[in-house]
Amino acid sequence: MSAQTLAEKMISKNHMGISIASVTIGVGILTFPRSLAKATGAFDGWISVVLSGFCACVIGWLLAKLAARFPRQSFFEFTSIIATKPIAYILTLVVCIYTMLFVSFEIRAIGNIAKQYLFYNTPVEMITLSFLLIVQYAVVGTRVSMLRLNLLFLPVVLVVMLIVLLFTTQLFEVENIRPFFSSDWPALMEGTRAVGLSYSGFEIILFYTMLMKNPKEGAKAVTLGLSIPILLYLTIYMFVIGVFSADVATNLTYPTIELAKEVEIPGGFFERVESIFFTIWIMTIFNTCAMWLDITVLNLQSMFHKVRKTVWVLILSPIIYFVAMLPQNLVDFFTFADSITYFGMIVVYLCPILLLLIAVIRGVKGHE
């Protein structure tokens, strides 16, 4: 393989950063203002956004350092080196379960929200299945091409979000954000935990570092990738509280979409801005689902080399769809989401950090 061909199959630091930002800005961007307002009960929730973002950056930096020690090796391969092959098989399979659950959550979220705001008479099952089929099509293609879709979609999503915020400035009421600094530390810590669930996604650095042109820049990519959601979450929370107040935001299922519904563009050119916002937001969820499903396949292929990607996609998709349909109502759905996140904290945060600690103590490194 020529050097030029190899370079075309690699991604840059900025590309990885945009991919991290894209996968992080998922369903959480629609719901976190409600959880945060409920925890803090005030405008002070912005402090929790910053604290939680800082914690995510630290954890992401550690994960990037682990992957950078083994620059051209998969998660299964470097876990085998650090903690023996049997443990690597178990841990990698558990990671696959987590990533599959994440895809199930995301496609079910699409089904729920699309039915509520766009397709009133279409069954959730059909919306979810249709979206999963589109994600399948993306995953069976080349991996780098799929990742490069983030470069196309994320700027569009950010521009639309900024337009929504721009047109809601006239609805912003200073009285809604007063009093300042009224929340105590326990409330802020609870808010930090609540919004922390919306930062899930940066752990893709563990699996995609091996595709980077310079794996040592993984830590910088994480910082770049998380800085975008941190700034976006800060801005959205401030506007949600400024427009609705903390009390009202607590009772809104999807505060960010409700914020878009308040937008009135002069001239009546667009009468339902939330539909446009939601349609554009689907681009981000599409990338998120495609990357998580691809990571599942990537990990399975690293253990079972003879099985082709297409076969794995066809095997996993019915399981993902079945799990996505298990929650019977919104309460079950949000409980399902919380359970996945806590499970992920152990599987893709705690375990890899322990692997990094063991690798540093033993002085284990991979090869270029």
N, C-alpha and C positions, 0 to 999 in steps of 0.2 A: 504493500500500500504506500503510495507516494506521500510525501510530507504535506502537500497541498490537500490531498483527499482526506488525510487524517485530521487536518486543521478544520476542514469543513464539517467534520463530525464532532467537533468540540464546541463548547460554549464559553463565552467570556464572563468576567466577573460581573459586569453590568447586566448581562443577560440573565445570569443566575439570580442577581438581586431583584430584577423585575419579576422573575418566576416566583421567587419567595413572596414578594408583595402580592402578586396575583392570587396565589394559593391561600394566603392569609386573609385577604379580603373576600370572605365567603359569605355564608349565611349569618355569621356573627355580626356583620356590619348592620344588619337589619334589626337585630334584637338586643344588642348590648346596651343601648341607652335605657331600655326598660329595666334590665337587671341592675345597672349601675345606679339609676335613680332610686330604685327600691332599696338598695343597700345603703346609700349615703343620704338619700332624701334631700339633696341639695345640689347646687351648682358645683360644689367642691369635688364632685366626682372626677373632674379633670385631673386632680392630683392622683387618683387611683389609676387613670389611664397612663400617666407618665410612669408611676411606680411599676405597674404591670409590664409596660413596654420595656423598662430597664431590665427587669427580671428575665423577660423573653430574650433580650439581647445577650445577656450573660450566658444563659443556657444555650442559645444558638451559637455563641462563640465557642463554647466548650465542645458542642457537637461538631462544629467545623474543624476544630483542632484534632479531634479524633479521626475524622475522615481524611484530613490532610496528612496524617501519619502513614496512611495507606493509600496513596494517591490514585492508583489505577486498579484498585481491588474493590469488589462488591462488599456489601455489609456482611454477607455470609462468610466470605473469604477472610476478612480481617477479624471477624469474631472467632473464627476457627483458630487463627493464629494466637489470639489473646487468651481464649478460654476453652480450647479443645473443640473438636468437631461435634460431639454429641450435644454440648451446650449450644453451639452455633445453630444446629438444626432446630432445637427447641425454640430458641430465642427468635430466629428468623421466621419460623412458622407462626409464632405469637404476633410478631410484627405484621405478618400477612393478614392475620385475623383482624388486627386493629385497622389496617388500611382498607380492608374490605368493608368493615363496619362504617368507616368514615364515608366511603362512597355511598353506602346505603342511606346514611343520614342526609347527605347532600341531595341525592336524587329525590328522596321523600320530601325534603324541604321545597324543592322545585315544584313537586306535585301539589303540596299544600298551598303554597303562596300563589301559584299560577291559577289554581281553582278559585281562590278567594278574590283575586284582583283582575284576572283576564278571562279564564275559560269557566264561566259559572256552571254550565250544564255538562261539562266533560268530566267523567269519573277520574278521580285521583290516580287510579291504577293505570289508566291509559296514558295520562300525562307523564307519569313516572316511567313507564315502559318505553314510551317514545324517546324520552330524553336519554335513557340508558342505551338505546340502540344507536343514537348519534354518538355518544361517548365511546361505544365499542368501535365504531368506524374510525375515530381519531386514534385510538390506542393501537390498532393493528397496523398503522402506518409506521413511518420511521420515528424514532424517539426524539431526535434533535428537531425535526420539523414540527412535531407536536409542541415542544418547548418554545419554539420560535413564534408560535401563535400568541404567546404572552406579549411579545413586542408589539403586536398588532392590536390586541384587544384592550390591554390595560390603559393605555393613554385615552382611548375612547370613553372608558368607564369613568376615569378621573375627570375628564372634561365635562361629562354630563353631570357628575356629582357636584362639581364646582358651579355649574350653571344653576342647578337646583338651589344650592346655598345662596348664590347671588340674588336670586329672585325672592328668597325668603327673608332677606335683610330688612325689608320694610315691615315685616310682621314681628320682628324681634323686639321684645319689651324688656327693658332693663330691670323693671320690678320683679320679673320672673326669676332673675338670677340672684336676687338678694334674699337673705344676708350672706355676705361672704365669710368663708372659713368658719362655718357653724357646725361642721361635722367633726366628731371626735375620732381618735385614731382607730378604735375597733371598727367603726363604720367605714373608714377609709380602707382598712385592711380587708374587710369583707368586700368592698367595692373592687379592690385590687384582684381578689380571687375571682369575682364575678366577671370582670372584663378580661381576665387572663384566659378564659375559655375562648375568647374571640381572637386570640393570637395564635391559635393552633395552625400549623402549616409550615412554619420555618424549618421543621425537622426534615424536610425533603433534602436539606443539605447533606444529611447522612448518606443518602443514596445516589445523589446526582453529582457529588464532588468529583467522582471518577470521570465525568464527562467534561470537566473544566479544562481549559487550556493550561491554566496555572492553578492547581488545587490549593496552593498555599494562600491564595486570595479568597478562600472560602469564608473566612471570618469577616473580611471586608464586605463580601456579598451579603452576608446575613445582616450586618449593620445597615447597609443600604436598603435591603429588602424590607426590614422592619421599620425603618424611619418613615417610609411612606404610609403604612397603616397607622402608626402612632400619630402622625400629624393629621391624618384623615379622621381618625377616631376622636381626637381632641376637638377638631372643628365641628364634626357632626354632633357630638354631645353638647357642646356649647350652644349650637343653634337649636337643637331639640328642646333643651331646657329654656332657652330664651324665647322660643315661640310658644311652647305648650305649658311650661313650668314642670317642676319635678313631680308634683302630685298627679298631673295628667299623664305624664310620660310613663309613670308606674303602671297605669291601666291600659296602655296601648300595647298590643301584641307585637306589632312591627313599627316602632316609632319612626324609623328612617323612611319607610314608604309613606306613612301618614304625613311626614314633613313634605315629601314630594307632592302629595295630594293638595297641599295648601298653596302650591305655586299657581299663579295666574299670569300667563304671558300676555302682554298687551296686544290687542288686535284679535284675540281669540283664535290664533293660528293653531295652537295646541290646546285642546280642552281638558285632556286627561294626561298630565305630565307624568303621573305615577306609572302609567302603562309604558311610556317611553323609557322611564328610568328602570323599570323592572325588566323590560326587554333587553336593554343594554347590560344590566347586571347579570343576566343569564350567561353572557359571554364569560364572565369571571367564574361562575359556577361550572360552566362547561370545562374550562381549563383546569379548575380545581379537581373535578371528578376524573378527568382524563389523566392527570398526573398521579393521583392516588391509585387508580386502577393500574396504571403503567408501573408504578412502584411495586404493587403486589405481584404483577407478572415478572418484573425484573428480579425480585427476590426468589420467586419460585423457580425461575430459569437458572438462577445461580446454584440452586440445589439439585435440580433435575434438568440437566443440560439437553437431553434428547427430545424434550417436549417443546413443540413450537409455540410461539407467542399466540397465534390465532387459536390454537387448541385451548390454551389456558384461558383466554378471554371467553371462549364459548362455555367452558366448564364453570368459570366463576360467576358469570352474569346471572344465571338463574338463582344462584345462592344469594347474591347481592340484592336482587329484586325481591326475593322471598323475605329477607330480613327487613328490607325497606318497608314492606307492607305490614309488619308486625304491630307497630303503634296504632292503637284504635282511635285516639283523639289527640288534641294538642298537649294535654298534660302528659300522656304517655310519650309523645314525641320529644318534648323538652327533657323529660326524665331520661329518655334514651340518649339524647345529646350529651347531657351531663355525665352519664355513665361512660360513654365513649371517651370523653375528655379525661376523666380521672384514670381510666384504663390506660390511655395514651401517656399520661404523666409518668406512669411506672415503666411502660414498655419502651417509649422512645425518648424519654428524658432521663429518668433515674438509671436504667440499665446501661445506656451508652455512656453516661458520666462515670459509672463504676468501671466500665470497660476502659475508658480513658485513664482512670486512676491506676488500674492494673497494668496497662500498657506503659505508663510513665514509670511506675515502680520497677517493672521488669525490663525496661529499656527496649521494648519491642517496637519495631518500625517495619513498614512495608518497603517495596521497591518501586522505582519510577517505571 
